[in-house]
Amino acid sequence: GMASAPQNQRGTMSDDEEPVDHLPQLRKDCVKSCPGPKADYDACVKRIEKSGTGDCEAWYFDLIHCVDKCVAPKVFKPLK
């Protein structure tokens, strides 16, 4: 079966991003404000799971670009 497929696709991306503790939660919240890119990315992931070839980098970057635009103003406000 395909049980060995990693659930966390993000692990394959570059580790250059500065780790900031509250970013993952902010990103999760912001993904909800990016339904279009998220749907495209998810659809791409499903296609690749079926075909076994290709990558979703373009869709991933579209999604991250959208999410980061949403995250940025929140990051600079201190979270209490």
All heavy atoms as a GROMACS GRO file, in nm:
protein
  616
    1GLY      N    1   0.082  -0.121   0.000
    1GLY     CA    2   0.000   0.000   0.000
    1GLY      C    3   0.085   0.126   0.000
    1GLY      O    4   0.207   0.119  -0.009
    2MET      N    5   0.018   0.241   0.011
    2MET     CA    6   0.088   0.370   0.009
    2MET      C    7   0.106   0.424   0.150
    2MET      O    8   0.122   0.542   0.170
    2MET     CB    9   0.007   0.472  -0.071
    2MET     CG   10  -0.016   0.433  -0.215
    2MET     SD   11   0.124   0.481  -0.318
    2MET     CE   12   0.111   0.660  -0.307
    3ALA      N   13   0.104   0.338   0.250
    3ALA     CA   14   0.102   0.383   0.388
    3ALA      C   15   0.227   0.463   0.424
    3ALA      O   16   0.227   0.542   0.515
    3ALA     CB   17   0.089   0.265   0.482
    4SER      N   18   0.336   0.441   0.348
    4SER     CA   19   0.462   0.507   0.386
    4SER      C   20   0.469   0.653   0.339
    4SER      O   21   0.563   0.723   0.372
    4SER     CB   22   0.580   0.431   0.326
    4SER     OG   23   0.572   0.434   0.185
    5ALA      N   24   0.371   0.700   0.263
    5ALA     CA   25   0.374   0.837   0.214
    5ALA      C   26   0.369   0.934   0.332
    5ALA      O   27   0.284   0.921   0.419
    5ALA     CB   28   0.257   0.864   0.122
    6PRO      N   29   0.462   1.029   0.337
    6PRO     CA   30   0.464   1.124   0.450
    6PRO      C   31   0.341   1.213   0.447
    6PRO      O   32   0.302   1.262   0.342
    6PRO     CB   33   0.591   1.205   0.428
    6PRO     CG   34   0.621   1.192   0.282
    6PRO     CD   35   0.566   1.057   0.240
    7GLN      N   36   0.280   1.233   0.563
    7GLN     CA   37   0.162   1.318   0.571
    7GLN      C   38   0.200   1.465   0.558
    7GLN      O   39   0.124   1.545   0.510
    7GLN     CB   40   0.090   1.296   0.705
    7GLN     CG   41   0.019   1.163   0.712
    7GLN     CD   42  -0.083   1.144   0.599
    7GLN    OE1   43  -0.171   1.226   0.583
    7GLN    NE2   44  -0.068   1.038   0.521
    8ASN      N   45   0.321   1.498   0.603
    8ASN     CA   46   0.360   1.640   0.607
    8ASN      C   47   0.442   1.673   0.484
    8ASN      O   48   0.561   1.645   0.479
    8ASN     CB   49   0.441   1.667   0.735
    8ASN     CG   50   0.476   1.814   0.749
    8ASN    OD1   51   0.444   1.894   0.661
    8ASN    ND2   52   0.540   1.849   0.858
    9GLN      N   53   0.378   1.732   0.384
    9GLN     CA   54   0.448   1.765   0.259
    9GLN      C   55   0.549   1.878   0.279
    9GLN      O   56   0.644   1.890   0.206
    9GLN     CB   57   0.346   1.811   0.154
    9GLN     CG   58   0.245   1.704   0.117
    9GLN     CD   59   0.305   1.592   0.035
    9GLN    OE1   60   0.394   1.614  -0.046
    9GLN    NE2   61   0.260   1.470   0.058
   10ARG      N   62   0.527   1.959   0.383
   10ARG     CA   63   0.613   2.077   0.401
   10ARG      C   64   0.758   2.039   0.428
   10ARG      O   65   0.847   2.118   0.407
   10ARG     CB   66   0.560   2.163   0.515
   10ARG     CG   67   0.486   2.286   0.464
   10ARG     CD   68   0.430   2.369   0.578
   10ARG     NE   69   0.286   2.352   0.591
   10ARG     CZ   70   0.229   2.272   0.679
   10ARG    NH1   71   0.300   2.200   0.762
   10ARG    NH2   72   0.099   2.263   0.685
   11GLY      N   73   0.779   1.918   0.478
   11GLY     CA   74   0.915   1.879   0.513
   11GLY      C   75   1.011   1.882   0.395
   11GLY      O   76   1.131   1.890   0.414
   12THR      N   77   0.957   1.878   0.271
   12THR     CA   78   1.043   1.873   0.156
   12THR      C   79   1.086   2.012   0.111
   12THR      O   80   1.172   2.025   0.025
   12THR     CB   81   0.971   1.804   0.038
   12THR    OG1   82   0.853   1.878   0.008
   12THR    CG2   83   0.935   1.662   0.072
   13MET      N   84   1.029   2.114   0.169
   13MET     CA   85   1.064   2.250   0.128
   13MET      C   86   1.190   2.297   0.200
   13MET      O   87   1.235   2.237   0.296
   13MET     CB   88   0.948   2.345   0.160
   13MET     CG   89   0.831   2.328   0.065
   13MET     SD   90   0.880   2.368  -0.105
   13MET     CE   91   0.766   2.265  -0.196
   14SER      N   92   1.246   2.408   0.152
   14SER     CA   93   1.372   2.457   0.208
   14SER      C   94   1.355   2.494   0.355
   14SER      O   95   1.249   2.536   0.398
   14SER     CB   96   1.418   2.580   0.132
   14SER     OG   97   1.334   2.690   0.162
   15ASP      N   98   1.462   2.476   0.430
   15ASP     CA   99   1.460   2.508   0.573
   15ASP      C  100   1.510   2.649   0.599
   15ASP      O  101   1.554   2.682   0.708
   15ASP     CB  102   1.546   2.408   0.649
   15ASP     CG  103   1.492   2.266   0.635
   15ASP    OD1  104   1.369   2.251   0.633
   15ASP    OD2  105   1.573   2.173   0.624
   16ASP      N  106   1.509   2.734   0.495
   16ASP     CA  107   1.566   2.868   0.509
   16ASP      C  108   1.478   2.960   0.590
   16ASP      O  109   1.523   3.066   0.633
   16ASP     CB  110   1.587   2.932   0.371
   16ASP     CG  111   1.679   2.847   0.284
   16ASP    OD1  112   1.746   2.757   0.340
   16ASP    OD2  113   1.682   2.872   0.163
   17GLU      N  114   1.351   2.926   0.608
   17GLU     CA  115   1.260   3.016   0.676
   17GLU      C  116   1.296   3.026   0.823
   17GLU      O  117   1.322   2.926   0.887
   17GLU     CB  118   1.117   2.967   0.661
   17GLU     CG  119   1.072   2.968   0.517
   17GLU     CD  120   0.935   2.904   0.500
   17GLU    OE1  121   0.903   2.810   0.574
   17GLU    OE2  122   0.863   2.949   0.412
   18GLU      N  123   1.299   3.149   0.874
   18GLU     CA  124   1.331   3.168   1.014
   18GLU      C  125   1.221   3.104   1.097
   18GLU      O  126   1.103   3.129   1.072
   18GLU     CB  127   1.338   3.316   1.050
   18GLU     CG  128   1.429   3.399   0.963
   18GLU     CD  129   1.358   3.448   0.837
   18GLU    OE1  130   1.293   3.553   0.842
   18GLU    OE2  131   1.369   3.379   0.734
   19PRO      N  132   1.256   3.024   1.195
   19PRO     CA  133   1.152   2.964   1.278
   19PRO      C  134   1.095   3.068   1.374
   19PRO      O  135   1.169   3.130   1.449
   19PRO     CB  136   1.224   2.854   1.355
   19PRO     CG  137   1.368   2.894   1.354
   19PRO     CD  138   1.389   2.980   1.231
   20VAL      N  139   0.966   3.092   1.366
   20VAL     CA  140   0.897   3.182   1.458
   20VAL      C  141   0.781   3.103   1.516
   20VAL      O  142   0.699   3.051   1.440
   20VAL     CB  143   0.848   3.309   1.387
   20VAL    CG1  144   0.779   3.401   1.487
   20VAL    CG2  145   0.964   3.380   1.320
   21ASP      N  146   0.774   3.095   1.648
   21ASP     CA  147   0.686   2.997   1.711
   21ASP      C  148   0.540   3.008   1.670
   21ASP      O  149   0.474   2.909   1.650
   21ASP     CB  150   0.696   3.007   1.863
   21ASP     CG  151   0.831   2.958   1.913
   21ASP    OD1  152   0.897   2.884   1.839
   21ASP    OD2  153   0.870   2.994   2.025
   22HIS      N  154   0.488   3.132   1.657
   22HIS     CA  155   0.344   3.146   1.632
   22HIS      C  156   0.311   3.141   1.484
   22HIS      O  157   0.195   3.144   1.449
   22HIS     CB  158   0.291   3.275   1.695
   22HIS     CG  159   0.368   3.397   1.657
   22HIS    ND1  160   0.465   3.449   1.739
   22HIS    CD2  161   0.365   3.475   1.548
   22HIS    CE1  162   0.517   3.556   1.681
   22HIS    NE2  163   0.459   3.573   1.565
   23LEU      N  164   0.410   3.132   1.396
   23LEU     CA  165   0.381   3.134   1.253
   23LEU      C  166   0.297   3.015   1.207
   23LEU      O  167   0.205   3.034   1.127
   23LEU     CB  168   0.512   3.139   1.172
   23LEU     CG  169   0.550   3.278   1.122
   23LEU    CD1  170   0.674   3.269   1.035
   23LEU    CD2  171   0.437   3.345   1.047
   24PRO      N  172   0.325   2.892   1.251
   24PRO     CA  173   0.243   2.781   1.201
   24PRO      C  174   0.093   2.802   1.224
   24PRO      O  175   0.013   2.776   1.134
   24PRO     CB  176   0.296   2.660   1.277
   24PRO     CG  177   0.436   2.696   1.312
   24PRO     CD  178   0.434   2.846   1.335
   25GLN      N  179   0.058   2.851   1.341
   25GLN     CA  180  -0.084   2.873   1.369
   25GLN      C  181  -0.139   2.987   1.284
   25GLN      O  182  -0.248   2.978   1.229
   25GLN     CB  183  -0.106   2.903   1.518
   25GLN     CG  184  -0.253   2.910   1.557
   25GLN     CD  185  -0.332   2.786   1.512
   25GLN    OE1  186  -0.294   2.674   1.540
   25GLN    NE2  187  -0.441   2.808   1.440
   26LEU      N  188  -0.062   3.096   1.272
   26LEU     CA  189  -0.105   3.206   1.186
   26LEU      C  190  -0.125   3.157   1.044
   26LEU      O  191  -0.221   3.193   0.976
   26LEU     CB  192   0.001   3.317   1.185
   26LEU     CG  193  -0.002   3.415   1.301
   26LEU    CD1  194   0.115   3.512   1.290
   26LEU    CD2  195  -0.133   3.492   1.304
   27ARG      N  196  -0.031   3.074   0.996
   27ARG     CA  197  -0.041   3.023   0.859
   27ARG      C  198  -0.166   2.939   0.843
   27ARG      O  199  -0.234   2.948   0.741
   27ARG     CB  200   0.084   2.941   0.825
   27ARG     CG  201   0.202   3.027   0.796
   27ARG     CD  202   0.296   2.958   0.699
   27ARG     NE  203   0.381   3.057   0.636
   27ARG     CZ  204   0.514   3.055   0.641
   27ARG    NH1  205   0.576   2.959   0.703
   27ARG    NH2  206   0.584   3.149   0.580
   28LYS      N  207  -0.195   2.854   0.944
   28LYS     CA  208  -0.316   2.772   0.936
   28LYS      C  209  -0.439   2.861   0.924
   28LYS      O  210  -0.528   2.835   0.843
   28LYS     CB  211  -0.329   2.684   1.061
   28LYS     CG  212  -0.250   2.556   1.054
   28LYS     CD  213  -0.306   2.455   1.154
   28LYS     CE  214  -0.207   2.343   1.182
   28LYS     NZ  215  -0.102   2.382   1.279
   29ASP      N  216  -0.444   2.967   1.006
   29ASP     CA  217  -0.558   3.059   1.000
   29ASP      C  218  -0.565   3.126   0.863
   29ASP      O  219  -0.673   3.143   0.806
   29ASP     CB  220  -0.547   3.165   1.109
   29ASP     CG  221  -0.559   3.104   1.248
   29ASP    OD1  222  -0.609   2.990   1.259
   29ASP    OD2  223  -0.520   3.171   1.345
   30CYS      N  224  -0.449   3.164   0.810
   30CYS     CA  225  -0.446   3.240   0.686
   30CYS      C  226  -0.478   3.153   0.565
   30CYS      O  227  -0.528   3.203   0.465
   30CYS     CB  228  -0.309   3.307   0.670
   30CYS     SG  229  -0.295   3.460   0.765
   31VAL      N  230  -0.448   3.025   0.573
   31VAL     CA  231  -0.481   2.936   0.461
   31VAL      C  232  -0.630   2.943   0.432
   31VAL      O  233  -0.673   2.936   0.316
   31VAL     CB  234  -0.436   2.791   0.491
   31VAL    CG1  235  -0.507   2.692   0.400
   31VAL    CG2  236  -0.286   2.778   0.475
   32LYS      N  237  -0.710   2.963   0.538
   32LYS     CA  238  -0.856   2.973   0.520
   32LYS      C  239  -0.893   3.095   0.436
   32LYS      O  240  -0.998   3.095   0.371
   32LYS     CB  241  -0.925   2.983   0.656
   32LYS     CG  242  -0.908   2.859   0.740
   32LYS     CD  243  -0.987   2.872   0.872
   32LYS     CE  244  -0.951   2.764   0.971
   32LYS     NZ  245  -0.861   2.810   1.077
   33SER      N  246  -0.808   3.197   0.434
   33SER     CA  247  -0.838   3.315   0.354
   33SER      C  248  -0.782   3.303   0.212
   33SER      O  249  -0.790   3.397   0.135
   33SER     CB  250  -0.783   3.441   0.422
   33SER     OG  251  -0.643   3.445   0.412
   34CYS      N  252  -0.726   3.186   0.180
   34CYS     CA  253  -0.670   3.162   0.047
   34CYS      C  254  -0.733   3.036  -0.014
   34CYS      O  255  -0.662   2.944  -0.055
   34CYS     CB  256  -0.519   3.142   0.056
   34CYS     SG  257  -0.429   3.281   0.125
   35PRO      N  258  -0.868   3.029  -0.021
   35PRO     CA  259  -0.930   2.903  -0.063
   35PRO      C  260  -0.894   2.864  -0.205
   35PRO      O  261  -0.884   2.745  -0.236
   35PRO     CB  262  -1.080   2.930  -0.048
   35PRO     CG  263  -1.094   3.079  -0.052
   35PRO     CD  264  -0.967   3.133   0.008
   36GLY      N  265  -0.876   2.962  -0.294
   36GLY     CA  266  -0.844   2.930  -0.434
   36GLY      C  267  -0.710   2.860  -0.446
   36GLY      O  268  -0.702   2.748  -0.497
   37PRO      N  269  -0.600   2.926  -0.402
   37PRO     CA  270  -0.469   2.861  -0.410
   37PRO      C  271  -0.464   2.729  -0.333
   37PRO      O  272  -0.400   2.634  -0.378
   37PRO     CB  273  -0.375   2.965  -0.347
   37PRO     CG  274  -0.444   3.096  -0.365
   37PRO     CD  275  -0.592   3.066  -0.359
   38LYS      N  276  -0.533   2.724  -0.219
   38LYS     CA  277  -0.533   2.600  -0.140
   38LYS      C  278  -0.599   2.487  -0.219
   38LYS      O  279  -0.548   2.375  -0.223
   38LYS     CB  280  -0.608   2.625  -0.008
   38LYS     CG  281  -0.624   2.502   0.079
   38LYS     CD  282  -0.496   2.468   0.152
   38LYS     CE  283  -0.519   2.370   0.265
   38LYS     NZ  284  -0.533   2.231   0.214
   39ALA      N  285  -0.711   2.518  -0.283
   39ALA     CA  286  -0.781   2.416  -0.361
   39ALA      C  287  -0.694   2.369  -0.478
   39ALA      O  288  -0.687   2.249  -0.508
   39ALA     CB  289  -0.914   2.470  -0.413
   40ASP      N  290  -0.627   2.464  -0.545
   40ASP     CA  291  -0.539   2.427  -0.657
   40ASP      C  292  -0.425   2.338  -0.609
   40ASP      O  293  -0.390   2.239  -0.675
   40ASP     CB  294  -0.480   2.553  -0.722
   40ASP     CG  295  -0.587   2.633  -0.797
   40ASP    OD1  296  -0.695   2.577  -0.825
   40ASP    OD2  297  -0.560   2.750  -0.826
   41TYR      N  298  -0.366   2.374  -0.496
   41TYR     CA  299  -0.255   2.296  -0.443
   41TYR      C  300  -0.301   2.156  -0.404
   41TYR      O  301  -0.237   2.056  -0.437
   41TYR     CB  302  -0.193   2.369  -0.323
   41TYR     CG  303  -0.083   2.290  -0.256
   41TYR    CD1  304   0.037   2.267  -0.322
   41TYR    CD2  305  -0.100   2.239  -0.128
   41TYR    CE1  306   0.138   2.193  -0.261
   41TYR    CE2  307   0.001   2.165  -0.067
   41TYR     CZ  308   0.119   2.143  -0.134
   41TYR     OH  309   0.218   2.071  -0.074
   42ASP      N  310  -0.414   2.148  -0.333
   42ASP     CA  311  -0.466   2.017  -0.291
   42ASP      C  312  -0.497   1.930  -0.413
   42ASP      O  313  -0.470   1.810  -0.413
   42ASP     CB  314  -0.592   2.035  -0.206
   42ASP     CG  315  -0.559   2.087  -0.067
   42ASP    OD1  316  -0.440   2.084  -0.029
   42ASP    OD2  317  -0.652   2.130   0.004
   43ALA      N  318  -0.556   1.992  -0.517
   43ALA     CA  319  -0.589   1.917  -0.638
   43ALA      C  320  -0.461   1.865  -0.703
   43ALA      O  321  -0.456   1.751  -0.751
   43ALA     CB  322  -0.666   2.006  -0.735
   44CYS      N  323  -0.357   1.947  -0.703
   44CYS     CA  324  -0.229   1.906  -0.760
   44CYS      C  325  -0.172   1.789  -0.682
   44CYS      O  326  -0.125   1.690  -0.741
   44CYS     CB  327  -0.132   2.024  -0.759
   44CYS     SG  328   0.034   1.980  -0.816
   45VAL      N  329  -0.174   1.798  -0.550
   45VAL     CA  330  -0.122   1.689  -0.467
   45VAL      C  331  -0.196   1.559  -0.498
   45VAL      O  332  -0.134   1.452  -0.511
   45VAL     CB  333  -0.135   1.725  -0.317
   45VAL    CG1  334  -0.106   1.604  -0.229
   45VAL    CG2  335  -0.040   1.840  -0.283
   46LYS      N  336  -0.328   1.568  -0.513
   46LYS     CA  337  -0.407   1.447  -0.544
   46LYS      C  338  -0.368   1.390  -0.680
   46LYS      O  339  -0.357   1.268  -0.696
   46LYS     CB  340  -0.556   1.480  -0.542
   46LYS     CG  341  -0.612   1.494  -0.402
   46LYS     CD  342  -0.765   1.482  -0.404
   46LYS     CE  343  -0.822   1.500  -0.264
   46LYS     NZ  344  -0.816   1.642  -0.219
   47ARG      N  345  -0.349   1.479  -0.781
   47ARG     CA  346  -0.309   1.432  -0.914
   47ARG      C  347  -0.177   1.357  -0.906
   47ARG      O  348  -0.160   1.252  -0.968
   47ARG     CB  349  -0.291   1.551  -1.009
   47ARG     CG  350  -0.419   1.603  -1.070
   47ARG     CD  351  -0.393   1.683  -1.196
   47ARG     NE  352  -0.301   1.795  -1.175
   47ARG     CZ  353  -0.337   1.914  -1.128
   47ARG    NH1  354  -0.463   1.936  -1.093
   47ARG    NH2  355  -0.248   2.009  -1.114
   48ILE      N  356  -0.083   1.414  -0.830
   48ILE     CA  357   0.050   1.353  -0.822
   48ILE      C  358   0.046   1.222  -0.746
   48ILE      O  359   0.117   1.128  -0.780
   48ILE     CB  360   0.149   1.454  -0.762
   48ILE    CG1  361   0.184   1.556  -0.870
   48ILE    CG2  362   0.274   1.385  -0.711
   48ILE    CD1  363   0.262   1.670  -0.823
   49GLU      N  364  -0.039   1.215  -0.644
   49GLU     CA  365  -0.053   1.088  -0.572
   49GLU      C  366  -0.104   0.980  -0.667
   49GLU      O  367  -0.063   0.865  -0.657
   49GLU     CB  368  -0.150   1.105  -0.453
   49GLU     CG  369  -0.082   1.167  -0.333
   49GLU     CD  370  -0.180   1.206  -0.223
   49GLU    OE1  371  -0.303   1.184  -0.240
   49GLU    OE2  372  -0.136   1.260  -0.122
   50LYS      N  373  -0.193   1.019  -0.760
   50LYS     CA  374  -0.245   0.922  -0.859
   50LYS      C  375  -0.138   0.883  -0.959
   50LYS      O  376  -0.117   0.766  -0.988
   50LYS     CB  377  -0.364   0.983  -0.933
   50LYS     CG  378  -0.496   0.969  -0.861
   50LYS     CD  379  -0.612   0.967  -0.962
   50LYS     CE  380  -0.746   0.971  -0.890
   50LYS     NZ  381  -0.782   1.110  -0.852
   51SER      N  382  -0.069   0.984  -1.016
   51SER     CA  383   0.022   0.957  -1.127
   51SER      C  384   0.162   0.918  -1.079
   51SER      O  385   0.235   0.850  -1.150
   51SER     CB  386   0.033   1.080  -1.216
   51SER     OG  387   0.102   1.183  -1.149
   52GLY      N  388   0.199   0.963  -0.960
   52GLY     CA  389   0.331   0.931  -0.906
   52GLY      C  390   0.443   1.016  -0.963
   52GLY      O  391   0.560   0.995  -0.930
   53THR      N  392   0.411   1.114  -1.049
   53THR     CA  393   0.516   1.199  -1.106
   53THR      C  394   0.474   1.345  -1.098
   53THR      O  395   0.355   1.376  -1.084
   53THR     CB  396   0.544   1.166  -1.254
   53THR    OG1  397   0.423   1.185  -1.327
   53THR    CG2  398   0.593   1.024  -1.270
   54GLY      N  399   0.572   1.433  -1.112
   54GLY     CA  400   0.546   1.576  -1.112
   54GLY      C  401   0.568   1.637  -0.974
   54GLY      O  402   0.609   1.569  -0.881
   55ASP      N  403   0.547   1.768  -0.964
   55ASP     CA  404   0.552   1.833  -0.834
   55ASP      C  405   0.454   1.948  -0.832
   55ASP      O  406   0.402   1.988  -0.935
   55ASP     CB  407   0.694   1.880  -0.799
   55ASP     CG  408   0.738   1.998  -0.885
   55ASP    OD1  409   0.673   2.104  -0.878
   55ASP    OD2  410   0.839   1.986  -0.956
   56CYS      N  411   0.430   1.999  -0.712
   56CYS     CA  412   0.329   2.105  -0.695
   56CYS      C  413   0.395   2.235  -0.653
   56CYS      O  414   0.332   2.318  -0.587
   56CYS     CB  415   0.227   2.060  -0.590
   56CYS     SG  416   0.134   1.916  -0.644
   57GLU      N  417   0.522   2.253  -0.690
   57GLU     CA  418   0.595   2.367  -0.638
   57GLU      C  419   0.527   2.498  -0.676
   57GLU      O  420   0.512   2.587  -0.593
   57GLU     CB  421   0.738   2.365  -0.691
   57GLU     CG  422   0.836   2.423  -0.592
   57GLU     CD  423   0.980   2.387  -0.627
   57GLU    OE1  424   1.024   2.274  -0.595
   57GLU    OE2  425   1.046   2.472  -0.687
   58ALA      N  426   0.484   2.511  -0.802
   58ALA     CA  427   0.424   2.637  -0.846
   58ALA      C  428   0.300   2.668  -0.764
   58ALA      O  429   0.279   2.782  -0.720
   58ALA     CB  430   0.388   2.628  -0.994
   59TRP      N  431   0.217   2.565  -0.741
   59TRP     CA  432   0.094   2.585  -0.663
   59TRP      C  433   0.129   2.613  -0.517
   59TRP      O  434   0.066   2.694  -0.453
   59TRP     CB  435   0.005   2.461  -0.674
   59TRP     CG  436  -0.056   2.447  -0.809
   59TRP    CD1  437  -0.176   2.499  -0.851
   59TRP    CD2  438  -0.002   2.378  -0.922
   59TRP    NE1  439  -0.199   2.466  -0.983
   59TRP    CE2  440  -0.093   2.391  -1.028
   59TRP    CE3  441   0.116   2.306  -0.942
   59TRP    CZ2  442  -0.071   2.335  -1.154
   59TRP    CZ3  443   0.139   2.250  -1.067
   59TRP    CH2  444   0.046   2.265  -1.171
   60TYR      N  445   0.232   2.543  -0.467
   60TYR     CA  446   0.274   2.565  -0.329
   60TYR      C  447   0.317   2.710  -0.311
   60TYR      O  448   0.279   2.774  -0.214
   60TYR     CB  449   0.389   2.470  -0.295
   60TYR     CG  450   0.442   2.487  -0.155
   60TYR    CD1  451   0.378   2.426  -0.047
   60TYR    CD2  452   0.555   2.563  -0.130
   60TYR    CE1  453   0.426   2.441   0.081
   60TYR    CE2  454   0.604   2.579  -0.001
   60TYR     CZ  455   0.539   2.517   0.104
   60TYR     OH  456   0.587   2.534   0.231
   61PHE      N  457   0.396   2.762  -0.406
   61PHE     CA  458   0.444   2.899  -0.390
   61PHE      C  459   0.331   3.000  -0.403
   61PHE      O  460   0.332   3.102  -0.334
   61PHE     CB  461   0.557   2.928  -0.489
   61PHE     CG  462   0.688   2.868  -0.447
   61PHE    CD1  463   0.752   2.774  -0.526
   61PHE    CD2  464   0.746   2.903  -0.326
   61PHE    CE1  465   0.872   2.717  -0.486
   61PHE    CE2  466   0.866   2.847  -0.286
   61PHE     CZ  467   0.929   2.754  -0.366
   62ASP      N  468   0.234   2.971  -0.491
   62ASP     CA  469   0.116   3.058  -0.499
   62ASP      C  470   0.045   3.063  -0.363
   62ASP      O  471   0.006   3.170  -0.316
   62ASP     CB  472   0.017   3.007  -0.604
   62ASP     CG  473   0.058   3.045  -0.745
   62ASP    OD1  474   0.153   3.125  -0.760
   62ASP    OD2  475  -0.005   2.996  -0.840
   63LEU      N  476   0.029   2.945  -0.304
   63LEU     CA  477  -0.041   2.938  -0.176
   63LEU      C  478   0.038   3.011  -0.068
   63LEU      O  479  -0.018   3.093   0.007
   63LEU     CB  480  -0.060   2.791  -0.137
   63LEU     CG  481  -0.124   2.766   0.001
   63LEU    CD1  482  -0.260   2.833   0.013
   63LEU    CD2  483  -0.136   2.616   0.027
   64ILE      N  484   0.169   2.988  -0.060
   64ILE     CA  485   0.252   3.052   0.042
   64ILE      C  486   0.252   3.203   0.022
   64ILE      O  487   0.249   3.280   0.119
   64ILE     CB  488   0.395   2.996   0.036
   64ILE    CG1  489   0.395   2.850   0.085
   64ILE    CG2  490   0.491   3.080   0.120
   64ILE    CD1  491   0.339   2.830   0.225
   65HIS      N  492   0.256   3.246  -0.104
   65HIS     CA  493   0.255   3.390  -0.132
   65HIS      C  494   0.127   3.454  -0.077
   65HIS      O  495   0.131   3.559  -0.014
   65HIS     CB  496   0.265   3.413  -0.283
   65HIS     CG  497   0.274   3.556  -0.322
   65HIS    ND1  498   0.382   3.636  -0.290
   65HIS    CD2  499   0.188   3.636  -0.390
   65HIS    CE1  500   0.361   3.758  -0.337
   65HIS    NE2  501   0.244   3.760  -0.397
   66CYS      N  502   0.014   3.387  -0.101
   66CYS     CA  503  -0.114   3.435  -0.050
   66CYS      C  504  -0.114   3.435   0.102
   66CYS      O  505  -0.152   3.533   0.166
   66CYS     CB  506  -0.226   3.348  -0.105
   66CYS     SG  507  -0.389   3.386  -0.038
   67VAL      N  508  -0.069   3.323   0.159
   67VAL     CA  509  -0.069   3.310   0.305
   67VAL      C  510   0.022   3.414   0.369
   67VAL      O  511  -0.014   3.477   0.468
   67VAL     CB  512  -0.027   3.166   0.345
   67VAL    CG1  513   0.006   3.159   0.493
   67VAL    CG2  514  -0.136   3.067   0.310
   68ASP      N  515   0.140   3.434   0.309
   68ASP     CA  516   0.234   3.530   0.368
   68ASP      C  517   0.180   3.672   0.366
   68ASP      O  518   0.206   3.750   0.457
   68ASP     CB  519   0.369   3.524   0.296
   68ASP     CG  520   0.453   3.404   0.341
   68ASP    OD1  521   0.416   3.342   0.443
   68ASP    OD2  522   0.553   3.373   0.276
   69LYS      N  523   0.104   3.706   0.261
   69LYS     CA  524   0.044   3.840   0.257
   69LYS      C  525  -0.054   3.857   0.372
   69LYS      O  526  -0.071   3.967   0.424
   69LYS     CB  527  -0.028   3.861   0.123
   69LYS     CG  528   0.062   3.922   0.018
   69LYS     CD  529  -0.018   3.981  -0.096
   69LYS     CE  530  -0.099   3.878  -0.170
   69LYS     NZ  531  -0.121   3.913  -0.312
   70CYS      N  532  -0.120   3.747   0.410
   70CYS     CA  533  -0.215   3.751   0.520
   70CYS      C  534  -0.141   3.750   0.654
   70CYS      O  535  -0.181   3.818   0.748
   70CYS     CB  536  -0.308   3.630   0.508
   70CYS     SG  537  -0.395   3.584   0.659
   71VAL      N  538  -0.031   3.675   0.660
   71VAL     CA  539   0.043   3.660   0.786
   71VAL      C  540   0.117   3.787   0.823
   71VAL      O  541   0.119   3.828   0.939
   71VAL     CB  542   0.142   3.542   0.776
   71VAL    CG1  543   0.241   3.544   0.892
   71VAL    CG2  544   0.068   3.409   0.774
   72ALA      N  545   0.179   3.852   0.724
   72ALA     CA  546   0.274   3.960   0.750
   72ALA      C  547   0.223   4.065   0.847
   72ALA      O  548   0.292   4.097   0.946
   72ALA     CB  549   0.318   4.023   0.619
   73PRO      N  550   0.102   4.122   0.826
   73PRO     CA  551   0.059   4.228   0.919
   73PRO      C  552   0.039   4.177   1.061
   73PRO      O  553   0.052   4.254   1.154
   73PRO     CB  554  -0.074   4.277   0.860
   73PRO     CG  555  -0.105   4.192   0.742
   73PRO     CD  556   0.008   4.097   0.718
   74LYS      N  557   0.009   4.048   1.074
   74LYS     CA  558  -0.016   3.993   1.208
   74LYS      C  559   0.114   3.967   1.284
   74LYS      O  560   0.118   3.974   1.406
   74LYS     CB  561  -0.094   3.863   1.197
   74LYS     CG  562  -0.233   3.878   1.136
   74LYS     CD  563  -0.298   3.742   1.122
   74LYS     CE  564  -0.443   3.750   1.080
   74LYS     NZ  565  -0.460   3.805   0.945
   75VAL      N  566   0.220   3.936   1.209
   75VAL     CA  567   0.347   3.898   1.272
   75VAL      C  568   0.402   4.016   1.352
   75VAL      O  569   0.465   3.998   1.455
   75VAL     CB  570   0.447   3.851   1.166
   75VAL    CG1  571   0.587   3.834   1.227
   75VAL    CG2  572   0.401   3.720   1.106
   76PHE      N  573   0.381   4.136   1.300
   76PHE     CA  574   0.444   4.251   1.363
   76PHE      C  575   0.366   4.305   1.480
   76PHE      O  576   0.412   4.393   1.551
   76PHE     CB  577   0.470   4.359   1.257
   76PHE     CG  578   0.561   4.309   1.150
   76PHE    CD1  579   0.514   4.280   1.024
   76PHE    CD2  580   0.696   4.286   1.177
   76PHE    CE1  581   0.599   4.231   0.925
   76PHE    CE2  582   0.780   4.237   1.079
   76PHE     CZ  583   0.732   4.210   0.954
   77LYS      N  584   0.246   4.252   1.502
   77LYS     CA  585   0.174   4.286   1.625
   77LYS      C  586   0.213   4.186   1.731
   77LYS      O  587   0.210   4.065   1.707
   77LYS     CB  588   0.023   4.277   1.601
   77LYS     CG  589  -0.032   4.385   1.514
   77LYS     CD  590  -0.186   4.376   1.515
   77LYS     CE  591  -0.245   4.437   1.390
   77LYS     NZ  592  -0.336   4.345   1.321
   78PRO      N  593   0.251   4.232   1.850
   78PRO     CA  594   0.283   4.134   1.954
   78PRO      C  595   0.161   4.051   1.988
   78PRO      O  596   0.051   4.104   2.004
   78PRO     CB  597   0.326   4.222   2.073
   78PRO     CG  598   0.272   4.357   2.044
   78PRO     CD  599   0.262   4.369   1.894
   79LEU      N  600   0.180   3.921   1.995
   79LEU     CA  601   0.070   3.831   2.027
   79LEU      C  602   0.064   3.811   2.178
   79LEU      O  603   0.162   3.774   2.239
   79LEU     CB  604   0.090   3.697   1.958
   79LEU     CG  605   0.080   3.701   1.806
   79LEU    CD1  606   0.111   3.565   1.748
   79LEU    CD2  607  -0.061   3.743   1.764
   80LYS      N  608  -0.052   3.836   2.234
   80LYS     CA  609  -0.066   3.820   2.378
   80LYS      C  610  -0.150   3.697   2.407
   80LYS      O  611  -0.245   3.670   2.336
   80LYS     CB  612  -0.133   3.943   2.439
   80LYS     CG  613  -0.040   4.063   2.440
   80LYS     CD  614   0.054   4.058   2.562
   80LYS     CE  615   0.154   4.172   2.562
   80LYS     NZ  616   0.281   4.136   2.500
   0.00000   0.00000   0.00000
